[in-house]
Amino acid sequence: MPNQDNQHNANNNPNNLKLNQSADVTIPNYKSCDSIEITVKPVNKLTIKQYTGMGKKERVQIDIVVNYCKGCELCVAFCPEEVLVMNKETAEVINISRCTKCNICEYLCPDFSISVE
């Protein structure tokens, strides 16, 4: 007999997001970008969006601290490969496969809300 708590949790998760024990949420890949994985991590009352995938030369991980991003658009304006876009008030990765890990977005962010590894 299925546990009612598990059944209740499944009903509250209509997008079938994968939840693991550390409260990370893996969001299904965007249709506009193949091979990108997005994980939302709540860490010390901060929300960190972690984008991972294959860049132009090697594997790339871009972390955006949503709480710190004020939407100044510097990272979007100066990215030479157009990897980032603004989604309402925060930056988001739309094409990680074009990332060269130049770190311009990270260096220019006045709020230290973006990191590239």
Backbone hydrogen bonds, N-H to C=O, Kabsch-Sander energy under -0.5 kcal/mol:
donor,donor_aa,acceptor,acceptor_aa,energy
7,Q,3,N,-2.1
8,H,4,Q,-2.6
9,N,5,D,-2.4
10,A,6,N,-2.1
11,N,7,Q,-1.8
12,N,8,H,-1.4
13,N,10,A,-1.1
16,N,13,N,-1.9
18,K,26,T,-1.0
19,L,17,L,-0.6
20,N,24,D,-1.2
23,A,20,N,-1.7
25,V,40,V,-1.6
26,T,18,K,-1.7
27,I,25,V,-0.6
27,I,38,I,-2.6
33,C,30,Y,-0.8
36,I,33,C,-0.7
37,E,52,T,-2.7
38,I,27,I,-0.9
39,T,50,Q,-2.6
40,V,25,V,-2.5
41,K,39,T,-0.6
41,K,48,I,-3.1
43,V,41,K,-0.7
43,V,46,L,-2.6
46,L,43,V,-2.0
48,I,41,K,-2.6
48,I,46,L,-0.6
49,K,47,T,-0.5
49,K,64,I,-2.9
50,Q,39,T,-3.4
50,Q,48,I,-0.6
51,Y,49,K,-0.6
51,Y,62,I,-3.2
52,T,37,E,-2.4
53,G,60,V,-2.0
54,M,35,S,-0.6
55,G,53,G,-0.6
55,G,58,E,-2.6
56,K,99,C,-2.7
57,K,99,C,-0.5
60,V,53,G,-3.4
62,I,51,Y,-2.9
63,D,61,Q,-0.5
63,D,115,S,-2.5
64,I,49,K,-2.6
65,V,113,S,-3.0
66,V,47,T,-2.3
66,V,64,I,-1.0
67,N,47,T,-0.6
68,Y,65,V,-1.1
69,C,65,V,-1.6
77,A,73,E,-2.6
78,F,74,L,-2.1
79,C,75,C,-0.8
82,E,79,C,-1.1
85,V,92,E,-2.5
87,N,90,T,-3.3
88,K,86,M,-0.6
89,E,87,N,-0.8
90,T,87,N,-1.8
92,E,85,V,-2.8
94,I,83,V,-2.9
95,N,83,V,-1.4
98,R,95,N,-1.6
99,C,96,I,-1.4
107,Y,103,N,-2.5
108,L,104,I,-2.2
109,C,105,C,-1.1
112,F,109,C,-1.0
115,S,63,D,-2.3
117,E,61,Q,-2.8
